[in-house]
Amino acid sequence: GTWAAKAMVALDAIREPYRVVTVNYLKTQQQLAAPHTAPRLLWRGELIKDSSDILKRLDTEAGAPFKFFPADKCAEIEALDKHISNVLNGYVSYFGTVVEYYGFDVGMGACIKKKLWFMPGVRNLLIPLMVAKGRAQYVDKARSGLGEELILPRALWENFMPPEGGGEAAVRARLIEDWRKIGDAAMGLWQGVSLGG
């Protein structure tokens, strides 16, 4: 996922070897100890469970020639990192599970269809009922990250589907705007920071 990629890019940047273990997101409660989330890194015998915490630990213990959270800009980078995580979580939730025709259908929906290989007609009726609660939680995550003015409350949705209209276009336009702002903020923070040799 997105946050695992963040940790892997950091490990690659400092040339720290690692091994990726794939987890079935439908079975995280069986495959991962609480809090059942990824990414996680087993670092020198200790389990670190958040991508930002992983980067901070690498800063203090990996001996890299640069820092992800340099002391003189740590507060600003932490604030930007938190903002990116919150906003990105909203977009991932929206486009990955809320939007029907390319998010849910090729992601979570496709995984469920493989498991329910029998009787496609019955399967297509069962899937919305099976995933309604989980998808509703993703709607809430999208609203939390992107704002209530952009993502309608789930109580207004009918048949577990987002309302039709300009909602998706507005989210796409906001995505482009947000990434420009985030890029500008990141460039401003990293001006003059050396990434080592």
C-alpha positions as CSV (number, residue, x, y, z in Angstrom):
1,G,0.0,0.0,0.0
2,T,0.9,3.7,0.0
3,W,2.3,3.8,3.5
4,A,4.4,0.7,2.9
5,A,5.8,2.3,-0.2
6,K,6.8,5.3,1.9
7,A,8.7,3.1,4.3
8,M,10.3,1.1,1.5
9,V,11.5,4.2,-0.3
10,A,13.1,5.4,2.9
11,L,14.8,2.1,3.4
12,D,16.0,2.2,-0.2
13,A,17.3,5.8,0.2
14,I,19.5,4.8,3.1
15,R,20.5,1.5,1.4
16,E,19.1,-0.6,4.3
17,P,18.2,-4.1,3.2
18,Y,14.7,-5.3,4.0
19,R,12.3,-8.1,3.1
20,V,8.7,-7.5,2.1
21,V,6.0,-9.8,3.4
22,T,2.7,-9.6,1.6
23,V,-0.4,-9.5,3.7
24,N,-4.0,-10.2,2.5
25,Y,-5.9,-7.1,3.6
26,L,-9.0,-9.2,4.0
27,K,-7.2,-11.3,6.6
28,T,-5.1,-8.7,8.5
29,Q,-6.7,-9.8,11.8
30,Q,-5.5,-13.3,11.4
31,Q,-2.1,-12.5,9.8
32,L,-1.0,-9.5,11.9
33,A,-0.9,-8.8,15.6
34,A,-2.9,-5.9,17.0
35,P,-3.4,-3.2,15.8
36,H,-3.7,-5.2,12.5
37,T,-2.2,-2.5,10.4
38,A,0.6,-2.2,7.9
39,P,3.3,-1.1,7.2
40,R,5.3,-2.5,10.1
41,L,9.1,-3.0,10.4
42,L,10.9,-5.4,12.6
43,W,13.9,-3.3,13.4
44,R,16.6,-4.8,15.6
45,G,14.1,-6.9,17.4
46,E,11.4,-4.2,17.9
47,L,8.2,-4.0,15.9
48,I,7.5,-0.4,14.6
49,K,4.0,0.0,13.2
50,D,3.7,3.3,11.4
51,S,5.4,4.6,8.3
52,S,6.3,8.0,10.0
53,D,7.6,6.2,13.1
54,I,9.7,3.9,10.9
55,L,11.3,7.0,9.3
56,K,11.9,8.6,12.6
57,R,13.6,5.4,13.9
58,L,15.7,5.2,10.8
59,D,16.8,8.8,11.5
60,T,18.0,8.0,15.0
61,E,19.5,4.5,14.5
62,A,20.4,3.8,10.8
63,G,23.4,6.1,10.5
64,A,22.4,7.5,7.2
65,P,24.2,10.6,5.8
66,F,20.9,12.6,5.9
67,K,17.8,12.8,8.0
68,F,14.1,12.4,7.0
69,F,13.2,14.7,9.9
70,P,16.2,17.1,10.3
71,A,16.3,18.7,13.7
72,D,16.1,22.3,12.4
73,K,12.9,21.5,10.4
74,C,11.5,18.6,12.3
75,A,8.3,20.4,13.5
76,E,7.4,21.6,10.0
77,I,8.2,18.3,8.4
78,E,6.1,16.4,11.0
79,A,3.2,18.8,10.3
80,L,3.5,18.3,6.6
81,D,3.8,14.5,7.0
82,K,0.7,14.4,9.1
83,H,-1.2,16.6,6.6
84,I,-0.1,14.4,3.7
85,S,-1.0,11.2,5.6
86,N,-4.5,12.6,6.4
87,V,-5.2,13.9,2.9
88,L,-3.7,10.9,1.2
89,N,-5.7,8.6,3.4
90,G,-8.8,10.4,2.2
91,Y,-8.0,10.0,-1.5
92,V,-7.0,6.4,-1.1
93,S,-10.2,5.7,0.7
94,Y,-12.3,7.5,-1.9
95,F,-10.7,6.2,-5.1
96,G,-9.8,2.8,-3.7
97,T,-13.1,1.7,-2.3
98,V,-15.8,4.4,-2.6
99,V,-15.7,5.0,-6.4
100,E,-17.3,2.0,-7.9
101,Y,-16.2,1.4,-11.5
102,Y,-12.4,1.5,-11.1
103,G,-11.7,1.6,-7.4
104,F,-13.8,-0.9,-5.6
105,D,-14.4,-3.1,-8.7
106,V,-10.7,-3.7,-9.4
107,G,-9.6,-3.7,-5.8
108,M,-11.6,-5.0,-2.9
109,G,-14.5,-6.1,-5.1
110,A,-12.3,-8.2,-7.4
111,C,-10.8,-10.0,-4.4
112,I,-14.2,-10.8,-3.0
113,K,-15.4,-12.0,-6.4
114,K,-12.5,-14.5,-6.7
115,K,-13.5,-15.9,-3.3
116,L,-17.1,-16.1,-4.3
117,W,-16.7,-17.9,-7.6
118,F,-20.1,-19.5,-7.5
119,M,-23.3,-18.2,-9.1
120,P,-22.4,-14.8,-10.4
121,G,-25.9,-13.4,-10.1
122,V,-26.2,-14.3,-6.4
123,R,-22.6,-13.2,-5.9
124,N,-23.4,-9.7,-7.3
125,L,-26.3,-9.4,-4.9
126,L,-24.3,-10.6,-1.9
127,I,-21.2,-8.5,-2.3
128,P,-22.8,-5.1,-1.6
129,L,-24.4,-6.4,1.6
130,M,-21.2,-8.1,2.7
131,V,-19.0,-5.0,2.4
132,A,-21.5,-2.3,3.3
133,K,-20.1,-1.8,6.8
134,G,-16.4,-1.7,5.6
135,R,-17.1,0.6,2.7
136,A,-19.1,2.9,5.1
137,Q,-15.9,3.1,7.2
138,Y,-13.9,4.1,4.1
139,V,-16.5,6.8,3.4
140,D,-15.9,8.2,6.9
141,K,-12.1,8.1,6.3
142,A,-12.5,9.9,3.0
143,R,-14.7,12.6,4.7
144,S,-12.2,12.9,7.5
145,G,-9.3,13.5,5.1
146,L,-11.0,15.5,2.4
147,G,-13.7,17.3,4.3
148,E,-17.5,17.1,4.7
149,E,-18.1,19.6,1.9
150,L,-16.5,17.3,-0.6
151,I,-17.7,13.9,0.5
152,L,-21.4,13.6,1.4
153,P,-22.3,11.8,4.7
154,R,-22.8,8.1,4.2
155,A,-26.4,8.5,5.6
156,L,-27.2,10.3,2.3
157,W,-26.0,7.5,0.1
158,E,-28.4,5.0,-1.3
159,N,-27.8,1.3,-2.0
160,F,-24.2,1.6,-0.7
161,M,-23.2,3.7,-3.7
162,P,-22.0,7.3,-3.9
163,P,-24.5,9.8,-5.3
164,E,-24.2,10.6,-9.0
165,G,-23.2,14.0,-10.1
166,G,-20.1,16.2,-9.9
167,G,-18.7,14.6,-6.8
168,E,-16.0,12.6,-8.4
169,A,-14.9,15.5,-10.7
170,A,-14.7,17.8,-7.6
171,V,-12.6,15.2,-5.8
172,R,-10.2,14.9,-8.8
173,A,-9.9,18.7,-9.1
174,R,-9.1,18.9,-5.4
175,L,-6.6,16.1,-5.7
176,I,-4.6,18.1,-8.3
177,E,-4.8,21.2,-6.2
178,D,-3.7,19.4,-3.0
179,W,-0.8,17.8,-4.6
180,R,0.5,21.1,-6.0
181,K,0.2,22.6,-2.5
182,I,1.9,19.7,-0.9
183,G,4.7,19.7,-3.5
184,D,5.3,23.4,-3.0
185,A,5.4,23.0,0.7
186,A,7.8,20.1,0.5
187,M,10.1,22.0,-1.9
188,G,10.1,25.0,0.5
189,L,11.0,22.8,3.5
190,W,13.8,21.0,1.6
191,Q,15.5,24.0,0.0
192,G,19.1,23.8,0.9
193,V,18.9,20.3,2.5
194,S,21.6,18.0,1.4
195,L,20.6,14.4,0.8
196,G,24.1,13.1,1.2
197,G,26.5,11.7,-1.3
